[in-house]
Amino acid sequence: MAAEPTRFGQVEQTVVERGPTALRIAVGGQLRKLRESRGISREDAGEHIRGSHAKISRLELGRTGFKERDIRDLLTLYGIVDPEEREPFLDLVRKANEPGWWQRFGDLLPQWFETYIGLEHAAESIRTFEAQLIPGLLQTEDYTRAVVSLGHGKDAPRRVELRRRRQEVLERSGGPGLWAVIDEAVLHRAIGGRAVLRGQLEHLAELSNRKNLTIQVLPFEVGGHGAAGSSFTMLRFAEPELPDLVYLEHLTSALYLDRPRDLEMYRQVMDTLSMQAATPEQSRQILLKRATELGE
């Protein structure tokens, strides 16, 4: 069984830069492989650590932090008893439990959004449709400041800094690709005033030249569409055992959808929006044209 933790050590190098959420997902996937290789059910594994099959499921999906005692007990159950095999694995567990950079902003973040930032940082690809605002990962500092000051004036500087830190994920080597479809209405909503919006649109046009970014504008002339009135984000992960997630944000909460039926519906809507939208090159020209209009 020594090969399992050794292979995991190689996997770690590809996920550690993606943050503790990604590492937790990878550790959970390895736990699942170990359990299945021994023919042990989730129910039996849960009982062994004084829990339930649901707790094992959460651990294996990386949806919860790890208690080292639980992991030690599971490794024993799975036949990993040699200290030279156990300790490297437990060291990864400790790293997966380390706080992410975003946790220093914890006083600003509701739990549901803190969860999202961790998943965003761990994602392999991000697809988003935005009907109201420029997507957060693509905002300029001035535009972000205008957005956050609408409802969080007192904490605006730190919220702007938080947004800037989130955007670093797109600069990271091996970071996620981002595919954004933006309703044309967003180009006419002068958040922060005409000058701020102009700078934002010019910034989008410049970003659209980057290889890991696809930016499309959904023109007014399309008329109605499948996502009318709503914005959403789809996250995909490198780990095959972790399903895609759809993130829907509300004023005081958020929904995370992972049921196959829901995922398929949102995939279809996103694919249709991408086909209805202007091509990336046409979108770049729309952005520049609108920016010019704002300067007149």
For each residue, the residues with C-beta under 8 A, 3 or more apart:
1: 4 34 37 78 79 80 85
2: 5 6 82 84 85
3: 6 7
4: 1 7 8 30 33 34 37 80
5: 2 8 9 30 80 85 86 88 89
6: 2 3 9 10
7: 3 4 10 11
8: 4 5 11 12 26 27 30 88 89 92
9: 5 6 12 13 88 92
10: 6 7 13 14
11: 7 8 14 15 26 30
12: 8 9 15 16 23 26 92
13: 9 10 16
14: 10 11 174 238
15: 11 12 18 22 23 25 26 122 238
16: 12 13 22 23 95
17: 172 173 174
18: 15 21 22 23 121 122 172 174
19: 22 23 100 101 118 121 122
20: 23 24 95 96 97 98 99 100 118
21: 18 24 25 62 100 118 119 121 122
22: 15 16 18 19 25 26 121 122 237
23: 12 15 16 18 19 20 26 27 92 95 96
24: 20 21 27 28 62 65 66 96 97
25: 15 21 22 28 29 61 62 122 237 239 242
26: 8 11 12 15 22 23 29 30 62 239
27: 8 23 24 30 31 62 66 89 92 93 96
28: 24 25 31 32 59 60 61 62 63
29: 25 26 32 33 60 62 239 241 242
30: 4 5 8 11 26 27 33 34 89
31: 27 28 34 35 59 60 71 74
32: 28 29 35 36 60 241
33: 4 29 30 36 37
34: 1 4 30 31 37 38 74 75 78 80
35: 31 32 38 40 42 45 56 60 74 78
36: 32 33 39 40
37: 1 4 33 34 78
38: 34 35 77 78 79
39: 36
40: 35 36 44 45 77 78
41: 44 45 53
42: 35 45 46 53 56 57
43: 46 47 52 53
44: 40 41 47 48
45: 35 40 41 42 48 49 53 56 74 77
46: 42 43 49 51 52 53 54 55 56
47: 43 44 50 51 52
48: 44 45 73 74 77
49: 45 46 55 56 69 70 73 74
50: 47
51: 46 47 54 55 56 70
52: 43 46 47 55 56
53: 41 42 43 45 46 56 57
54: 46 51 57 58
55: 46 49 51 52 58 59 64
56: 35 42 45 46 49 51 52 53 59 60
57: 42 53 54 60 61
58: 54 55 61 63 64
59: 28 31 55 56 62 63 64 66 70
60: 28 29 31 32 35 56 57 241
61: 25 28 57 58 241 242
62: 21 24 25 26 27 28 29 59 96 242
63: 28 58 59
64: 55 58 59
65: 24 96 97
66: 24 27 59 70 71 93 96 97
67: 70 71
68: 71 72 90 93 94
69: 49 72 73
70: 49 51 59 66 67 73 74
71: 31 66 67 68 74 75 89 90 93
72: 68 69 75 76 86 90
73: 48 49 69 70 76 77
74: 31 34 35 45 48 49 70 71 77 78
75: 34 71 72 78 80 81 86 89 90
76: 72 73 79 80 81
77: 38 40 45 48 73 74
78: 1 34 35 37 38 40 74 75
79: 1 38 76
80: 1 4 5 34 75 76 85 86 89
81: 75 76 85 86
82: 2 85 86
83: 86 87
84: 2 87 88
85: 1 2 5 80 81 82 88 89
86: 5 72 75 80 81 82 83 89 90
87: 83 84 90 91
88: 5 8 9 84 85 91 92
89: 5 8 27 30 71 75 80 85 86 92 93
90: 68 71 72 75 86 87 93 94
91: 87 88 94 95
92: 8 9 12 23 27 88 89 95 96
93: 27 66 68 71 89 90 96 97
94: 68 90 91 97 98
95: 16 20 23 91 92 98
96: 20 23 24 27 62 65 66 92 93
97: 20 24 65 66 93 94
98: 20 94 95
99: 20 103 104
100: 19 20 21 103 117 118 121
101: 19 104 165
102: 105 106 109 114 117 118 121 162 165 166
103: 99 100 106 114
104: 99 101
105: 102 108 109 158 161 162
106: 102 103 109 114
107:
108: 105 152 155 158 159 162
109: 102 105 106 113 114 117 162
110: 113 114 252 253
111: 114 115
112: 115 116 253 254
113: 109 110 116 117 249 254
114: 102 103 106 109 110 111 117 118
115: 111 112 118 119 256
116: 112 113 119 120 247 249 254
117: 100 102 109 113 114 120 121 166
118: 19 20 21 100 102 114 115 121 122
119: 21 115 116 122 123 235 245 247
120: 116 117 123 126 166 169 176 235
121: 18 19 21 22 100 102 117 118 166 169
122: 15 18 19 21 22 25 118 119 237
123: 119 120 126 176 235 236 237
124: 176 177 236 237 238
125: 176 177 178 179 235 236
126: 120 123 137 176 177 178 179 233 234 235 236
127: 178 179 180 233 234 236 270
128: 135 178 179 180 181 231 232 233 234
129: 180 181 182 183 218 227 231 232 233 269 270 273
130: 133 134 135 180 181 182 183 186 231
131: 183 185 186 227 228 229 230 231
132: 183 185 186 189 231
133: 130 136 139 147 186 189 191
134: 130 138 139 143 182 186 191 200 204
135: 128 130 138 139 178 180 182
136: 133 139 144 163 166 167
137: 126 166 167 169 170 178
138: 134 135 167 178 180 203 204 207 213 215
139: 133 134 135 136 143 144 147 163 167 200
140: 143 144 196 199 200 203
141: 144 145 160 164
142: 145 146 192 196 199 200
143: 134 139 140 146 147 191 192 196 197 199 200
144: 136 139 140 141 147 148 159 160 163 164
145: 141 142 148 149 156 160 192
146: 142 143 149 150 191 192 193 196
147: 133 139 143 144 150 191 192
148: 144 145 151 152 155 156 159 160 163
149: 145 146 152 153 156
150: 146 147
151: 148
152: 108 148 149 155 156 159
153: 149 156
154:
155: 108 148 152 158 159
156: 145 148 149 152 153 159 160
157: 160 161
158: 105 108 155 161 162
159: 108 144 148 152 155 156 162 163
160: 141 144 145 148 156 157 163 164
161: 105 157 158 164 165
162: 102 105 108 109 158 159 165 166
163: 136 139 144 148 159 160 166 167
164: 141 144 160 161 167 168
165: 101 102 161 162 168
166: 102 117 120 121 136 137 162 163 169
167: 136 137 138 139 163 164 170 171
168: 164 165 171 172
169: 120 121 137 166 172 175 176
170: 137 167 175 176 178 212 213
171: 167 168 175
172: 17 18 168 169 175
173: 17
174: 14 17 18
175: 169 170 171 172 212
176: 120 123 124 125 126 169 170 212
177: 124 125 126 212 213 214
178: 125 126 127 128 135 137 138 170 212 213 214
179: 125 126 127 128 213 214 216 274
180: 127 128 129 130 135 138 213 214 215 216
181: 128 129 130 216 217 218 270 273 274 277
182: 129 130 134 135 186 187 204 215 216 217 218
183: 129 130 131 132 186 217 218
184: 187 188 217 218 219 220 286
185: 131 132 188 189 220
186: 130 131 132 133 134 182 183 189
187: 182 184 197 201 217 286 287 290
188: 184 185 290
189: 132 133 185 186 197
190: 193 194 196 197 294
191: 133 134 143 146 147 196 197 200
192: 142 143 145 146 147 195 196 197
193: 146 190 196 197
194: 190 197 198 294 295
195: 192 198 199 294
196: 140 142 143 146 190 191 192 193 199 200
197: 143 187 189 190 191 192 193 194 200 201 294
198: 194 195 201 202 291 294 295
199: 140 142 143 195 196 202 203
200: 134 139 140 142 143 191 196 197 203 204
201: 187 197 198 204 205 287 288 290 291 294
202: 198 199 205 206 287 288 291
203: 138 140 199 200 206 207
204: 134 138 182 200 201 207 208 215 287
205: 201 202 208 284 287 288 291
206: 202 203 209
207: 138 203 204 210 213 215
208: 204 205 213 214 215 280 283 284 287
209: 206 284
210: 207 213
211:
212: 170 175 176 177 178
213: 138 170 177 178 179 180 207 208 210
214: 177 178 179 180 208 280
215: 138 180 182 204 207 208 280 283 284 287
216: 179 180 181 182 274 277 278 279 280 283
217: 181 182 183 184 187 277 278 282 283 286 287
218: 129 181 182 183 184 222 225 273 276 277 278
219: 184 222 277 278 286
220: 184 185 223
221:
222: 218 219 225 276 277
223: 220
224: 228
225: 218 222 228 272 273 276
226: 268 269 272 273
227: 129 131 230 231 232 269 273
228: 131 224 225
229: 131
230: 131 227 248
231: 128 129 130 131 132 227 249
232: 128 129 227 246 247 248 266
233: 126 127 128 129 246 247
234: 126 127 128 244 245 246 247 263 266 267 270
235: 119 120 123 125 126 244 245 246 247
236: 123 124 125 126 127 244
237: 22 25 122 123 124 242 244
238: 14 15 124
239: 25 26 29 242
240:
241: 29 32 60 61
242: 25 29 61 62 237 239
243: 258 260 263
244: 234 235 236 237 258 263 267
245: 119 234 235 256 257 258
246: 232 233 234 235 255 256 257 258 262 263 266
247: 116 119 232 233 234 235 254 255 256 257
248: 230 232 254 255 257
249: 113 116 231 254
250: 253 254 255
251:
252: 110
253: 110 112 250
254: 112 113 116 247 248 249 250
255: 246 247 248 250
256: 115 245 246 247
257: 245 246 247 248 262 263 266
258: 243 244 245 246 262 263
259: 262 263
260: 243 263 264
261: 264 265
262: 246 257 258 259 265 266
263: 234 243 244 246 257 258 259 260 266 267
264: 260 261 267 268
265: 261 262 268 269
266: 232 234 246 257 262 263 269 270
267: 234 244 263 264 270 271
268: 226 264 265 271 272
269: 129 226 227 265 266 272 273
270: 127 129 181 234 266 267 273 274
271: 267 268 274 275
272: 225 226 268 269 275 276
273: 129 181 218 225 226 227 269 270 276 277
274: 179 181 216 270 271 277
275: 271 272
276: 218 222 225 272 273
277: 181 216 217 218 219 222 273 274 283
278: 216 217 218 219 282 283 286
279: 216 282 283
280: 208 214 215 216 283 284
281: 284 285
282: 217 278 279 285 286
283: 208 215 216 217 277 278 279 280 286 287
284: 205 208 209 215 280 281 287 288
285: 281 282 288 289
286: 184 187 217 219 278 282 283 289 290
287: 187 201 202 204 205 208 215 217 283 284 290 291
288: 201 202 205 284 285 291 292
289: 285 286 292 293
290: 187 188 201 286 287 293 294
291: 198 201 202 205 287 288 294 295
292: 288 289 295 296
293: 289 290 296
294: 190 194 195 197 198 201 290 291
295: 194 198 291 292
296: 292 293
